[in-house]
């Protein structure tokens, strides 16, 4: 296995080699058309609202009360918050509204503690900040404190409370089913009731979180992963309410390979001129997790109507303070070293990659338990989950030049921008003045590109820019599955369980050799 520094050296060489290749070495792309997911965004008229789409309290299995959660969200600069407790539709921040079955059962088995603590219409947080809770003429609820407003997302819930991690977050519809349910039950129900939903942390369900290497995660040569890729593709294709997946959440340890799944789905859907959206969230069950991942909604105003429109149309960025993928960190570190030298951010990213390399080697050689995940990430948060870096990347504008086939960035507090297509980094530039000429990368392009903006404070992910989408749609419906999908319902989680078991046995056996 390549150690961290050796991998960095290899990737650095690749970055420099690509930078030195002449433009003539690449194919011409004069016929390229680029679909800008942000074409309808007036960058001078919108704000990037920091949004928590997935968080828990002790109304289900969170450690914190609602009051404690909202105080931390306020301190962390959130503008929009969804309290999405398991099987519990959120109707209010003023008065308790737990689901008696979910709250009672979890309390009985020790999964939550303490009294429910809602806000009323006014009060004071533990840190001394006074607040009010108000409802506007359109029915939107706001927490007003410290000169700011936080919008409550209506009807937020994590569906499929009685399942094996087949979790779906939904908003904007008063729907839930707390019987024994599967992915399709939840997505179908949300769709039929007019809501919006995403598939939560798929790596938790598929057990991809226990893989050690990117090459193994969501590899379609593995029948289990092939099945799950087809499963998720079918759900997103079949139900308009399901806009995509959560691909970076809760510190990214369990979702570190879910960008591979996202790119796999994007490759399939973009072949037919369609897209799959990616969000990031915290899935916070503890206060220290609240600021790990979030979504930046590009909206002209802070309202639930504007929020829904932004979500459904992909006018947002996913964002995270944490990154847990070894290969991604190696590529980022190589670019940082090439463009800025061995600065502090390079050293922190490189150190995280080296720690992951050591963990991987330890699991493979038997120094750590064979069933452990890597359990190491890069983070710009301190030990209490508070933002510790000086700044976070901000995107003030992205411009597509159809005539020149370029995408340019106006970003602040950013160091590099990476361009991804078909799951591979095909170009990387310093963020200041970044302009990507797709003609120069024609040989490496698939039917989409997406961008990742990295800075000292974390990562911002754009949605996909589809290439020749109208032409692809005119060619007719493209299958998003390869045929290997028969809904096995509640039992299909066994694929992942058996796959994880075999992987653990294989590691244990190899370590003894």
SULRA-V619204 format. One record per residue. N is the residue number from 0. RES is the residue in one letter. PSI is psi in degrees with one decimal (none if undefined). Layout:
# SULRA-V619204
{{N/RES/PSI} {N/RES/PSI}}
This chain:
# SULRA-V619204
{{0/X/138.1} {1/X/128.5} {2/X/165.9} {3/X/-48.9} {4/X/-34.8} {5/X/-43.0} {6/X/-41.1} {7/X/-40.4} {8/X/-40.8} {9/X/-46.1} {10/X/-36.7} {11/X/-42.8} {12/X/-41.0} {13/X/-42.3} {14/X/-47.0} {15/X/-38.2} {16/X/-46.6} {17/X/-39.8} {18/X/-27.9} {19/X/-10.2} {20/X/136.4} {21/X/154.4} {22/X/-29.7} {23/X/-16.5} {24/X/-12.4} {25/X/156.8} {26/X/155.1} {27/X/145.7} {28/X/42.5} {29/X/-27.2} {30/X/5.1} {31/X/135.1} {32/X/138.3} {33/X/123.5} {34/X/114.7} {35/X/115.6} {36/X/-15.4} {37/X/19.9} {38/X/-33.9} {39/X/0.5} {40/X/123.3} {41/X/101.2} {42/X/-20.7} {43/X/-10.8} {44/X/0.2} {45/X/159.6} {46/X/154.8} {47/X/98.7} {48/X/122.1} {49/X/120.2} {50/X/127.5} {51/X/108.1} {52/X/-5.5} {53/X/107.5} {54/X/154.1} {55/X/156.0} {56/X/-175.3} {57/X/8.8} {58/X/-21.0} {59/X/-103.5} {60/X/24.2} {61/X/155.0} {62/X/-26.6} {63/X/157.3} {64/X/168.5} {65/X/-43.5} {66/X/-45.3} {67/X/-40.2} {68/X/-46.8} {69/X/-32.0} {70/X/-45.3} {71/X/-38.9} {72/X/-40.2} {73/X/-46.2} {74/X/-32.8} {75/X/2.6} {76/X/22.3} {77/X/145.4} {78/X/-24.2} {79/X/135.9} {80/X/131.1} {81/X/116.4} {82/X/104.4} {83/X/67.2} {84/X/152.7} {85/X/126.4} {86/X/23.3} {87/X/105.2} {88/X/130.5} {89/X/113.8} {90/X/-20.4} {91/X/152.0} {92/X/-8.5} {93/X/-43.1} {94/X/145.6} {95/X/136.5} {96/X/52.4} {97/X/157.4} {98/X/119.2} {99/X/-38.3} {100/X/-51.5} {101/X/-51.2} {102/X/-43.3} {103/X/-43.7} {104/X/-46.8} {105/X/-35.3} {106/X/-38.5} {107/X/-32.4} {108/X/9.9} {109/X/23.0} {110/X/-7.5} {111/X/158.9} {112/X/160.1} {113/X/170.9} {114/X/150.5} {115/X/136.0} {116/X/92.6} {117/X/176.8} {118/X/-20.4} {119/X/-154.6} {120/X/-14.3} {121/X/162.3} {122/X/-166.4} {123/X/130.2} {124/X/168.1} {125/X/-27.1} {126/X/5.0} {127/X/-0.4} {128/X/124.7} {129/X/149.4} {130/X/162.7} {131/X/157.6} {132/X/121.8} {133/X/152.5} {134/X/130.5} {135/X/-176.9} {136/X/-18.4} {137/X/3.3} {138/X/5.7} {139/X/135.7} {140/X/138.4} {141/X/137.6} {142/X/123.6} {143/X/118.0} {144/X/144.3} {145/X/34.7} {146/X/13.1} {147/X/164.4} {148/X/139.1} {149/X/123.5} {150/X/132.8} {151/X/128.0} {152/X/123.0} {153/X/138.2} {154/X/32.3} {155/X/142.4} {156/X/146.9} {157/X/110.9} {158/X/168.4} {159/X/50.8} {160/X/-36.4} {161/X/82.9} {162/X/-178.3} {163/X/76.2} {164/X/18.5} {165/X/62.7} {166/X/140.3} {167/X/125.7} {168/X/135.8} {169/X/158.8} {170/X/161.1} {171/X/8.2} {172/X/138.4} {173/X/75.7} {174/X/137.8} {175/X/157.6} {176/X/107.3} {177/X/25.0} {178/X/-176.3} {179/X/111.3} {180/X/163.3} {181/X/177.3} {182/X/-51.4} {183/X/-32.6} {184/X/-48.4} {185/X/-48.3} {186/X/-42.4} {187/X/-42.6} {188/X/-44.6} {189/X/-41.5} {190/X/-45.7} {191/X/-21.7} {192/X/5.6} {193/X/26.5} {194/X/-170.2} {195/X/140.3} {196/X/162.8} {197/X/159.2} {198/X/122.2} {199/X/142.8} {200/X/66.1} {201/X/-29.5} {202/X/-21.0} {203/X/-41.2} {204/X/-43.5} {205/X/-12.6} {206/X/17.3} {207/X/-23.4} {208/X/-21.2} {209/X/-1.6} {210/X/156.4} {211/X/-24.6} {212/X/142.9} {213/X/-33.6} {214/X/-24.4} {215/X/-25.4} {216/X/128.2} {217/X/30.4} {218/X/117.2} {219/X/-11.9} {220/X/-19.4} {221/X/118.7} {222/X/-34.4} {223/X/-48.9} {224/X/-37.7} {225/X/-42.3} {226/X/-47.1} {227/X/-37.7} {228/X/-45.8} {229/X/-36.4} {230/X/-50.8} {231/X/-39.2} {232/X/-40.2} {233/X/-44.5} {234/X/-45.3} {235/X/-37.8} {236/X/-36.5} {237/X/-32.1} {238/X/118.2} {239/X/-28.0} {240/X/-27.5} {241/X/103.3} {242/X/-15.5} {243/X/-147.8} {244/X/158.2} {245/X/115.4} {246/X/6.3} {247/X/107.2} {248/X/156.5} {249/X/52.4} {250/X/-5.2} {251/X/3.1} {252/X/-47.2} {253/X/-18.2} {254/X/9.4} {255/X/-20.8} {256/X/1.7} {257/X/-15.2} {258/X/-29.8} {259/X/-44.0} {260/X/-44.1} {261/X/-47.4} {262/X/-35.2} {263/X/-44.7} {264/X/-41.4} {265/X/-39.8} {266/X/-42.2} {267/X/-47.1} {268/X/-38.9} {269/X/-22.7} {270/X/-20.9} {271/X/14.2} {272/X/21.5} {273/X/167.5} {274/X/168.1} {275/X/127.8} {276/X/149.0} {277/X/129.0} {278/X/168.1} {279/X/149.4} {280/X/177.2} {281/X/-30.9} {282/X/47.2} {283/X/119.7} {284/X/-8.8} {285/X/154.3} {286/X/-34.6} {287/X/-9.2} {288/X/-13.1} {289/X/-35.4} {290/X/18.7} {291/X/-54.4} {292/X/151.4} {293/X/175.4} {294/X/137.4} {295/X/104.9} {296/X/127.5} {297/X/103.1} {298/X/150.5} {299/X/-15.8} {300/X/161.0} {301/X/89.6} {302/X/159.5} {303/X/-30.8} {304/X/-44.5} {305/X/-36.6} {306/X/-47.2} {307/X/-43.4} {308/X/-42.1} {309/X/-42.9} {310/X/-48.2} {311/X/-25.0} {312/X/7.8} {313/X/25.4} {314/X/66.3} {315/X/164.5} {316/X/143.1} {317/X/151.5} {318/X/151.8} {319/X/146.3} {320/X/-1.4} {321/X/149.6} {322/X/125.9} {323/X/14.4} {324/X/122.0} {325/X/-49.4} {326/X/-40.6} {327/X/-43.4} {328/X/-36.5} {329/X/-41.9} {330/X/-40.2} {331/X/-44.6} {332/X/-40.2} {333/X/-42.6} {334/X/-41.7} {335/X/-43.5} {336/X/-41.3} {337/X/-38.3} {338/X/-28.7} {339/X/-3.5} {340/X/-169.1} {341/X/67.9} {342/X/-177.9} {343/X/-40.6} {344/X/-41.9} {345/X/-45.9} {346/X/-38.0} {347/X/-40.8} {348/X/-44.5} {349/X/-40.4} {350/X/-40.3} {351/X/-41.3} {352/X/-41.8} {353/X/-38.5} {354/X/-41.1} {355/X/-42.2} {356/X/-40.4} {357/X/-39.5} {358/X/-43.8} {359/X/-47.6} {360/X/-38.1} {361/X/-38.7} {362/X/-42.1} {363/X/-28.5} {364/X/0.1} {365/X/3.6} {366/X/-27.3} {367/X/163.0} {368/X/141.3} {369/X/-20.9} {370/X/11.8} {371/X/149.6} {372/X/174.9} {373/X/-43.2} {374/X/27.2} {375/X/138.5} {376/X/162.9} {377/X/139.0} {378/X/146.5} {379/X/18.0} {380/X/155.7} {381/X/-174.8} {382/X/-17.2} {383/X/3.2} {384/X/17.4} {385/X/147.1} {386/X/123.1} {387/X/-12.8} {388/X/169.4} {389/X/-26.7} {390/X/163.4} {391/X/143.9} {392/X/137.3} {393/X/132.5} {394/X/117.6} {395/X/-12.8} {396/X/147.2} {397/X/127.5} {398/X/128.7} {399/X/125.5} {400/X/103.3} {401/X/-32.5} {402/X/-36.8} {403/X/-4.6} {404/X/46.0} {405/X/153.5} {406/X/121.6} {407/X/154.3} {408/X/138.6} {409/X/97.4} {410/X/148.2} {411/X/148.4} {412/X/29.0} {413/X/151.2} {414/X/-46.3} {415/X/157.4} {416/X/127.9} {417/X/138.4} {418/X/127.3} {419/X/136.7} {420/X/136.0} {421/X/35.9} {422/X/8.7} {423/X/143.3} {424/X/119.8} {425/X/-9.0} {426/X/152.9} {427/X/140.9} {428/X/158.0} {429/X/142.9} {430/X/-35.3} {431/X/113.4} {432/X/22.5} {433/X/125.9} {434/X/116.4} {435/X/120.0} {436/X/108.1} {437/X/-22.5} {438/X/-35.1} {439/X/-13.9} {440/X/19.4} {441/X/-38.4} {442/X/-22.7} {443/X/-4.8} {444/X/140.1} {445/X/-141.4} {446/X/10.0} {447/X/160.9} {448/X/152.5} {449/X/165.5} {450/X/147.7} {451/X/123.5} {452/X/117.1} {453/X/138.0} {454/X/-177.6} {455/X/-32.2} {456/X/-9.0} {457/X/-156.0} {458/X/139.4} {459/X/129.8} {460/X/127.1} {461/X/165.6} {462/X/172.6} {463/X/140.1} {464/X/110.1} {465/X/144.5} {466/X/126.3} {467/X/41.1} {468/X/-42.4} {469/X/-40.6} {470/X/-41.2} {471/X/-41.7} {472/X/-36.1} {473/X/-23.7} {474/X/-10.0} {475/X/167.7} {476/X/127.1} {477/X/127.2} {478/X/136.0} {479/X/-1.1} {480/X/162.6} {481/X/17.2} {482/X/-19.2} {483/X/75.1} {484/X/115.8} {485/X/118.5} {486/X/110.7} {487/X/6.4} {488/X/-137.6} {489/X/-19.3} {490/X/-12.3} {491/X/-11.3} {492/X/-17.8} {493/X/-29.6} {494/X/-50.4} {495/X/-40.8} {496/X/-45.3} {497/X/-38.4} {498/X/-43.3} {499/X/-42.4} {500/X/-46.2} {501/X/-37.8} {502/X/-41.7} {503/X/-44.4} {504/X/-39.2} {505/X/-42.5} {506/X/-42.8} {507/X/-41.9} {508/X/-44.6} {509/X/-35.8} {510/X/-23.7} {511/X/-13.2} {512/X/none}}
